[in-house]
Amino acid sequence: MVSNFGMNKEVLEMGTIGFGANTENEWVDCLDSVINMSVIQRRSLGNNGRSVIMENFSQEIISNKLAEIYKKKAPL
């Protein structure tokens, strides 16, 4: 669960990885949902989340994106 705005919202939209909440009631509802999930459902959220992070935010992915930015801004 994360606050549902900014980068958190963008990441949540990348897959079925968790819940976004803004108000206290939404946080309680999200916690309740997670508590009532089966172990398999919770594990699936975790696995999906890891996949999203590895595919979009791993050190290799970020360093390649950064290298491309540098190449465009300071060509040899």
N, C-alpha and C positions, 0 to 999 in steps of 0.2 A: 504494500500500500504506500502510496505517495500522495503528496498534494497535487491536485489535478490542474496544473498550469505550467506554462513555460516548457522547458526541456522535458520535464517529467511527462507532460501530456503527449509530447511528440513520441517519446519512447513507448508509452502505453499503446499508442496507435500502431506500433510496429508488429504487434502480435498479441495473442492471448497470454499475457504475462503477469497480470495483477489488476489492482483496482486503484482508481484515483478518487480522492475525497477532498472536499474543501471545508465543509462544515463539521461541527462536532457530531451531529446526527449521522452524516455520511460516513465518518470514521467508524462510528459504532456499528453501522450497518455493514460496512466492509469487513470489520473484524468478525462480526457475527457470521458473515458469509464464509470467511476462511475457516472459522472454527467448525462450521457445519459441513465443510467439504470432506470428502473421503481422502484418505492418504494418497490414493492414486491421482485425484484431482489436484491436490497440493503439489505433488511431485511433478505433475504435468506443467503447472504454472512455473515452477522452478526451472525445469528443463527448457521450457519455451523461453523464459527470461534469459537463461544462460546463452541460448542460441542467438537471440537478438543481440545481446551484448558482444558475443564473439564475432558475429557477422558485421557489426556496425561500429564497434567501439574498442576492439582489441588493440593492443599496442601496434601490431603490424598494420592494421587498417588505418589507424590514426596517423602513424608515421608516414605511410604512403600518401595520405591526403595532404599532410603538412609539406612533404617533399614536392608535391605537385604545385602547391601554392607558391613555394619558394622559387620553383622553376619558372613559373609564370611572371613573378614579380622581379626576379633577378636572373634573366637568361644569361648563359655563358657566352 
